[in-house]
């Protein structure tokens, strides 16, 4: 996960960066002496009751927003005392937090550990010079901290560098029991699967739930999709059954070629170069095995 040439020494759950054999030091916002007051300062100053603000409501809002994040590599900038441990599902593949306050990271380590996180790492480093390799993380979060970065443009460039392109939204046409949609979702992609078979969609939903994955499986006709510019990629794997359908449908111009599926994709569009044929019901029930 680290760039080449990065020197790291891990001590008491925190990864420290070294340069030429010397530990890199940073100047925290409040100083490490006040780390134990951080949570109360945030609760009372950032969310003053005078204005009917509530850190509890804020936490619940983020829980709802983050509830669908599973099986992903997550990076948090300015981890602070580890508030993310109360919000993010702990079943993600890897959770990494960074901060320039050693005192806050020590508190964060206890919180993540107590919350059941097992694959997490904490780094004492700056968001302006992240030690991680390119395209490693699926998601980056930063909660109530962007205003503290003096070189925000540099931070944004670093975020773009370490994030991969798995935020792509994929439409799986003829998803069946979800074999491909589930595998793509496990790898961090946002997937929607469509099919006409209720039995296969039911099985797909069961498999997704058993893997703690949030995937939209919808009963839709591929000839009449309700989406417009919502997806980055449309895929149709194992499409051998499509030519079985009525040849008369193929005479209609709107059913020729992949442009039908380009309509549902955002630019830049990606699709197969082979023709995509219209979808109709099989003349006999599908009896393929559930994978």
C-alpha positions, 0 to 999 in steps of 0.5 A: 500500500506504500510508495516505494522508498517510504521508511515506516516504523510501527509502534503501539499501533501507529505507523511513523514515517522516517526520512534519512533515519529520522522520524518526521515530526508535525505540529498538531492543531491544538498540540498533543497535550490537549488530545484528551479534550478533543472530543468535548471541544468538537462536541461543544464548539463545532456543534453548539447546543445554542444553535440546536446543533447535535453531534449525535444527529451528525453521527447518525447522518454519517452512519446512514451515508456510510452504511453501504460501504463494505469490502472496500479500502477506505482512507480517512484524512484527519482521523482525529480521535477515531470518530470514524470507528463509530460510523463505518462498518467494520467489515471493510477490507482495509481502513486507514486513518492519517493525522498529524497528532500523535496523541489523537491517533493513540486515542483513535487506535483504542476506538478502532480496536474496541469497535471490532476493526481488525484490518486498520492502520493509522499513520502519523503523516500529512494529507499534503504528502500521502505515503501511499501508492497510486490507485490503492484506495476505493474511498476517501473521507474527510469529516469536518477537517478540510478547512484545516488544510493550508494547501488544499489544492495539493491535498485534492491532488493527493486524494486523486492520486491514491484513489482508484477508478472503482467508483465507476457505476456499472449496469449488469444487463441480464445479471441472472443470479448475480455472479458477476455483479457480486464479484464486481461489488466485492472489488468495490464497484457500484453495480446495478443488475437487471433481469426478467427472471424473478427467480434468478433475481431473488437468488441474486439478492440472497447471495448479495445479502449473505455477502453483506453487499448492497446491490440493486437487482431490478426486474427490467426489460433491457429494451426499455430501460428507465435510466439516462446518463446514470452509469459509466459502464454497461456490461452483458456477459454470457449473452449467448441467449439473446439471439434466441429471441424473435428475429423480427425484433432485430429489424427495428433500428433502435435494437441494433448495436450497442448505442441502446446501452450508451444512452444509459451511460455517462460520458466518457462511455464504454460498451461492447463493440458487438451488437446488443440484441433485445431482451425477451423471455426465454421460451422455456424456464431457465434451469442453470445451476446457481453459482 
